[in-house]
Amino acid sequence: MGIYEGFKIRKDAGEILKIEELSTDILKTMFIDEEISDYMISKLFDVKESKISYQRKKHGITIRNSILDDLLLAKSEDSREKNIAVKKQLLVEQNITMISKAITHFTLGMNQ
């Protein structure tokens, strides 16, 4: 049983759920992992859908960020394989000078 289902059982049993129980981690799990919409979460806690959307965006909980995290942090086997393939393509002899210049310009720009 998922987090959403647990909350739903409590609500169906007559408990009044408080929005304060909705931590960032719980919201992320329900929205990203369990694929529960803002609307459904808002109905669970008896708040406006915009309140849930605001909380998600405030904490960076978006599908886009989830996809980027998965790929950049190599959380899945597929993303690890893609990262290795891209590294092999980028880190070739002819790109090293260009990469070095880009890093130099970037770091010099940060120090100004």
N, C-alpha and C positions, 0 to 999 in steps of 0.2 A: 504494500500500500504506500502511495506517495504522500508527500506533505499536504498537498491540496485535499486529497481524500480524507486524511486525518482531520483537517480543519472542517471539512464538510460534514463528517460524522458528528463532530462536536456541535456544529451549528444546527444540524437536523435534530439533535437531541435537546435543543432548546437553549444551549449556551450562547450568550452574546459575546462574540469575538471582538477583541479590542485591537485596533490598528497598531497599537504599540507592540503587539506580539509579532508583527510583520517585520522582522529584521532584514537587513540587506541580503544576507545569505539565503534566508528563506524565500525572499522575493525572487532572487536570482534562480534558485532551484526550481521554483514553480514556473517562472516565465521561460527560462531557457531549457531546462532538463525535462520538465513535465509538460511544456508547451501550453500552459494555461494563459488565456488572454487577460488583458487588463480588466475587461468587462467582468469576466467571471471572478477574478480576485476582488474587484470592487464590490460585487454582490455578496461575496462571502463575509466581508467586513463592514457592509452597509455604509460605504463611502462612495463619493463620486469617482467615476472612471478616471477623470483628470488627475485626481490625487494619486492614484496608482501610477499613471503615466509619468507624472512629475517625479515621484520617488524613484522610479526606474531610471529616468534620464539623469536625475541628480547624482545617482550612484554609478552611472555608466553601464547600466544593464540594458543592452540592446542586442539584437540578433547580430548586427554587424560586428560589434565588439567581441561577441562570443566566437564568431567565425575567425576574426583576426587573432584572438587569443589562442584558439586551437591551432591555427597555422603557424603563428610566430613562436609560440611556446612549445610547439611540437607535442601536443598532448595526446595525439592519436598516432597509430602506426602509419597511417596514410600521410599525415602531415610530416612525420619524420622522414619518410621516403621522399616527399616533395622537397623538403629542406635540403637533403643530401644532394638531390639531383640539381637543384638550383646552385648550390655551392660549387659543384663540379663544373657547371657552365660558367659561373662568374669568376672563379679563382683560377684563371688560366694566365699564362705568362703575359699575353698582350694586354690584359686588363689591369695588371698590378700597378703600373705607372698611373693610369687614370684613377684607380681607386685611391692610391696614395695622395694624389693631388686633391681629390675631392675631400678626403679626410683632413688634409692640411688646411684647405680653405674653410672648411666647416669649423675646425677648432680655432683658427685665427679669428673668424667672425664672432665666435662666442666670447673671446677675450676682449672685445672692443666695447 
